[in-house]
Amino acid sequence: MAELFSDEWMQQFQNEWNREPELVEALKDIGFDSVIGYGLDGEDQPRGVVVVEKGEVVEAHAYTGESLNWDLRASAKEWEKWAKKPPGMVGLGIAYTSRKLKFMVGDYAAMVKDPRMAGPFIKTFAIMGRVQ
């Protein structure tokens, strides 16, 4: 298995993301463009990044200093747990309020209030579980 959020892991994540029409189409419908970083809590910077254009990941690699719209952090243990059993809205809320999931950049509250974004966001956790 590739190391979490390494170049190889991020490229597999891109492939799985783009193979998920419910995710890509939902984000395409709202014109979602974003640069999203993923990493471990306590580290200075994220480990991996995806560049999303109209819902589709067009780049995925180890973080190289990009300006981020979202920067999500959690412990490796939490990421692995969510990959095995993706959280629903309640689980996500608990993870956020208990600080198990941190948004270093990005507005969690605005995202979860918009069902057009919240559903796809939750779907990304299930996709992580398909990365080898």
Protein Blocks (a to p, Z undefined) as FASTA:
>chain_A
ZZehiaklmmmmmmmmmmmmklmmmmmmnopacddddddehiabdfbdcddeehiafbdc
ddehiacfbdcdddfklmmmmmmmccdfklmmmmmmnopaccfbdcfklmmmmmklmmmm
mmmmmmmmmpZZ
